Amino acid sequence: MRPAWRGAPAALRLPGWLTPSLLLLLLLRLLWCPHAARGDCGDPPDIPNATVETVNRTTFPVGFLLGYYCNKGFMKIFGKVNAVHCLENGEWSKPEVFCQRSCGSTPRLIYGHKQDIYIPVSYHPAGFIVVYECNPGYARNHSVSANVTCLQNYTWSKPEVFCYKRSCPDPGKIENGHISIPNGTLFASFIYFSCNPGYKLVGLNSTYCYYKGNDMVWDDPFPECQEIPTTTQKPTITDAQGTKAPSAPRQPTTVDVPATKSPSARQKQTTVNVPGVTIIASGHTFMTLTVLLMMLVATGYLS
């Protein structure tokens, strides 16, 4: 019987995850693929008009993916692969030429934009044409070209103004007020509202021309001018212009007439009220004064 192997050096002991079958597989791979086992595909290949991304390493394991970007003045061709990867034979995959001279981003216009079919296109070689259309709020001027072209020096041709602003309807008038139109009624123009004296503005004091679907509209409803209520004033006293103040109610005047004495006793006194005059009298004096006063009232002397 063979003696058991005791006291094996720690340096020769295998880690728990490295099974005998896995160890055998690694040894076979080392014999058949020496470059892959070393994990070195060598220096990355040169690609025309492109620069490799910085990775700060000199060796690359099997399957390693290495990316590139286009140099200034060049654009990536849509659909081309801009990377290489390390193969099992220790060589890099064959690179594609994916960078070519191209015009840059298409011009941005305030009144128009390129058609949707050109949005995913990033490669614009010399002679490439991009077609534009008008933004909402603008209308097409068909007498002018809506195209831009990538020129031989890889710059874009200068676009002409092929769209013009649309106009909102005439705002008309507001009752008891005024509309100010300082810059016309074209798209994005503002108009302002005010009221005549004695009226107040109910609503916004301005609005602007905008689009709603295919129609041009004023963005906010027009305000109203409502009459300001007046307060009731009391009569005033006489002023410097001679305005007469209303007279105060007249108070009755009392006239005391002495009563005459009869031989036997003082006669009973009687009070007579006439508008504006009160008379106290007695006996025949009362009768005489009563007749006199009635005559004065009838003739209008007393009122």
C-alpha positions in Angstrom: 0.0 0.0 0.0 1.2 3.4 -1.0 1.7 5.8 2.0 -0.7 8.9 2.1 0.8 12.2 1.0 1.0 14.3 4.0 2.2 17.8 4.6 2.0 19.1 1.0 3.4 22.6 0.7 0.8 25.3 0.9 2.2 26.8 -2.4 1.2 23.6 -4.3 -2.3 23.4 -2.9 -5.1 24.3 -5.4 -7.9 26.8 -4.6 -11.2 25.2 -3.9 -12.9 26.6 -7.1 -10.2 25.0 -9.4 -11.5 21.5 -10.0 -9.4 18.8 -11.7 -11.6 19.0 -14.8 -11.3 22.8 -15.0 -7.5 22.5 -14.6 -7.3 20.0 -17.4 -9.3 22.4 -19.7 -6.9 25.3 -18.9 -3.9 23.1 -19.8 -5.4 22.0 -23.1 -6.2 25.6 -24.0 -2.6 26.7 -23.2 -1.3 24.0 -25.6 -3.7 24.7 -28.4 -4.0 28.5 -28.2 -0.8 30.0 -26.8 -1.6 33.6 -27.8 -5.1 33.4 -26.3 -3.8 31.9 -23.1 -1.4 34.8 -22.8 -4.3 37.2 -23.4 -2.4 39.4 -25.9 -3.7 40.4 -29.3 -0.9 42.9 -29.7 -1.2 46.6 -30.7 -4.6 47.7 -32.0 -4.8 48.1 -35.8 -4.8 51.5 -37.6 -8.1 52.6 -39.2 -8.1 55.4 -41.7 -9.5 58.8 -40.4 -10.2 57.3 -37.0 -8.5 57.2 -33.5 -8.7 54.4 -31.0 -10.2 55.1 -27.7 -7.7 55.4 -24.9 -7.6 52.2 -22.7 -4.2 52.6 -21.0 -3.2 48.9 -21.6 -0.9 46.9 -23.8 -2.4 43.5 -23.7 -5.9 42.4 -24.6 -7.6 39.2 -23.7 -9.7 37.1 -26.1 -13.0 38.7 -26.9 -11.8 42.2 -25.8 -13.8 44.9 -27.8 -11.9 48.1 -28.7 -13.7 51.2 -30.0 -12.7 54.0 -32.3 -14.0 57.5 -33.1 -13.7 59.6 -36.2 -11.2 62.4 -36.5 -12.2 66.0 -36.8 -13.7 66.8 -40.2 -14.9 63.1 -40.7 -18.2 61.5 -39.9 -19.1 57.9 -39.2 -20.9 56.1 -42.0 -24.3 54.9 -40.9 -24.3 51.0 -40.5 -20.5 50.7 -40.3 -18.9 49.1 -37.3 -16.5 51.3 -35.4 -14.8 48.6 -33.3 -12.5 45.6 -33.4 -12.3 42.6 -31.1 -9.5 40.2 -30.1 -10.0 36.7 -31.7 -9.0 33.4 -30.2 -6.1 33.1 -32.6 -4.6 36.2 -31.0 -5.3 38.5 -33.9 -7.7 41.5 -34.2 -10.8 41.3 -36.3 -10.6 42.9 -39.7 -11.5 46.6 -39.3 -13.9 48.5 -41.5 -13.3 52.0 -42.9 -16.2 53.8 -41.3 -15.0 57.4 -41.2 -15.3 59.6 -44.3 -15.2 63.3 -45.0 -18.6 64.8 -44.4 -20.4 68.0 -43.7 -21.3 68.5 -40.1 -24.8 68.9 -38.6 -27.4 70.5 -40.9 -28.2 74.2 -40.4 -30.8 75.1 -37.8 -33.5 77.6 -39.0 -36.0 79.5 -36.9 -38.7 79.1 -39.6 -38.1 75.6 -40.9 -36.7 72.1 -40.1 -35.3 69.2 -42.2 -37.8 66.5 -43.2 -38.0 63.5 -40.9 -36.2 61.1 -43.3 -33.0 63.0 -42.9 -33.0 63.0 -39.0 -31.2 59.7 -38.6 -28.6 60.5 -41.3 -25.2 61.7 -39.8 -23.0 61.1 -42.9 -23.2 63.9 -45.4 -20.7 63.4 -48.3 -20.0 66.2 -50.8 -23.1 66.8 -53.0 -25.6 65.4 -50.3 -28.9 67.3 -50.4 -31.2 67.9 -47.4 -34.8 69.1 -47.9 -36.5 71.3 -45.4 -40.2 72.2 -44.6 -41.8 75.1 -42.7 -42.4 75.2 -39.0 -45.9 75.8 -37.6 -46.9 79.5 -37.9 -45.1 79.8 -41.2 -46.1 79.3 -44.8 -44.0 78.0 -47.7 -42.7 80.4 -50.4 -42.6 78.0 -53.4 -40.6 80.4 -55.5 -37.5 79.8 -53.3 -35.7 76.5 -52.8 -36.0 74.7 -49.5 -32.8 72.6 -50.0 -29.3 72.8 -48.6 -26.3 71.0 -50.2 -23.0 69.7 -48.8 -20.4 71.5 -50.9 -17.0 70.2 -52.1 -15.3 72.0 -49.2 -17.6 70.1 -46.8 -19.6 73.1 -45.7 -23.3 73.6 -46.2 -24.7 75.9 -48.8 -26.5 79.0 -47.3 -30.2 78.4 -47.2 -32.6 80.9 -48.6 -35.6 82.2 -46.6 -38.3 79.8 -48.0 -40.9 80.4 -45.3 -42.8 83.5 -44.2 -44.9 84.3 -41.2 -48.6 83.7 -41.4 -51.1 86.3 -40.1 -53.9 86.2 -37.6 -57.4 87.7 -38.4 -58.0 91.4 -38.0 -58.7 91.9 -34.3 -61.4 94.5 -35.1 -62.5 96.7 -32.2 -63.7 96.3 -28.6 -66.7 98.3 -27.4 -65.9 101.3 -25.2 -62.2 100.6 -25.7 -59.2 100.6 -28.0 -56.8 97.9 -29.5 -53.1 98.9 -30.0 -51.3 97.0 -32.8 -47.6 98.1 -32.6 -46.0 95.4 -34.8 -48.8 94.1 -37.1 -50.8 90.8 -36.8 -48.2 88.3 -37.9 -47.3 85.1 -36.0 -46.0 85.8 -32.5 -46.9 89.5 -32.6 -48.6 91.1 -29.6 -51.6 93.4 -29.4 -52.7 95.5 -26.4 -56.1 96.5 -25.0 -57.3 99.7 -23.1 -60.6 101.2 -22.1 -62.2 104.6 -22.5 -62.4 107.0 -19.5 -65.2 105.8 -17.2 -64.7 102.1 -18.1 -62.6 99.4 -16.6 -60.8 96.5 -18.3 -62.1 93.0 -17.4 -59.7 90.3 -18.7 -56.1 90.3 -20.0 -54.6 93.5 -21.3 -52.7 91.8 -24.2 -52.6 88.7 -26.4 -50.5 87.4 -29.2 -50.9 85.6 -32.6 -50.4 81.9 -32.5 -51.4 78.7 -34.3 -54.1 76.1 -33.5 -53.8 73.2 -35.9 -53.8 74.7 -39.3 -55.5 78.0 -38.2 -53.9 81.2 -37.0 -55.7 82.5 -33.9 -55.3 85.1 -31.1 -54.1 83.0 -28.1 -56.3 84.6 -25.4 -59.9 85.8 -25.4 -60.4 89.5 -25.8 -61.3 91.5 -22.7 -64.4 93.7 -22.1 -64.7 97.3 -21.1 -67.3 97.6 -18.3 -68.7 101.0 -17.1 -67.6 102.1 -13.7 -70.6 102.8 -11.5 -71.1 106.4 -10.3 -71.9 107.3 -6.6 -75.0 109.5 -5.5 -73.8 112.9 -4.2 -75.6 115.1 -1.6 -76.4 118.8 -2.5 -73.6 121.2 -1.6 -73.7 124.6 0.1 -73.4 127.9 -1.8 -69.9 127.9 -3.4 -67.7 130.5 -5.1 -69.7 130.2 -8.4 -72.9 131.2 -6.6 -74.5 127.8 -6.5 -77.5 128.1 -4.2 -77.8 125.7 -1.3 -81.2 124.2 -0.6 -83.2 126.2 2.0 -83.9 124.7 5.4 -87.5 124.1 6.4 -89.1 127.3 7.7 -90.0 127.3 11.4 -93.4 128.6 12.5 -93.5 132.2 13.9 -95.4 132.9 17.0 -97.3 136.2 17.5 -98.6 136.9 20.9 -101.5 139.3 20.9 -102.4 140.7 24.3 -105.9 139.8 25.4 -108.5 142.5 26.3 -110.2 142.4 29.7 -113.9 142.4 30.1 -115.4 144.1 33.1 -115.8 140.9 34.9 -113.0 138.5 33.8 -110.1 137.9 31.3 -111.4 136.4 28.0 -110.3 132.9 27.0 -107.3 132.9 24.6 -107.4 130.9 21.3 -104.4 129.8 19.2 -104.6 130.0 15.3 -102.0 128.2 13.2 -101.4 129.5 9.7 -98.4 128.2 7.6 -95.4 130.1 8.9 -97.4 132.0 11.6 -99.0 131.1 14.9 -101.4 133.6 16.5 -102.7 133.6 20.1 -105.7 135.9 20.5 -109.1 136.1 22.4 -112.6 137.3 21.9 -113.6 139.6 19.0 -109.9 140.2 18.4 -109.6 136.5 17.5 -112.5 136.8 15.0 -111.1 139.9 13.4 -107.6 138.4 12.9 -109.0 135.2 11.6 -110.9 136.9 8.8 -107.8 139.0 8.0 -105.5 136.0 7.8 -107.9 134.1 5.6 -107.9 137.0 3.2 -104.1 137.1 3.1 -103.9 133.4 2.4 -106.5 133.6 -0.3 -104.5 136.3 -2.1 -101.3 134.4 -1.8 -99.6 136.8 0.4 -99.1 134.1 3.0 -97.9 130.7 1.8 
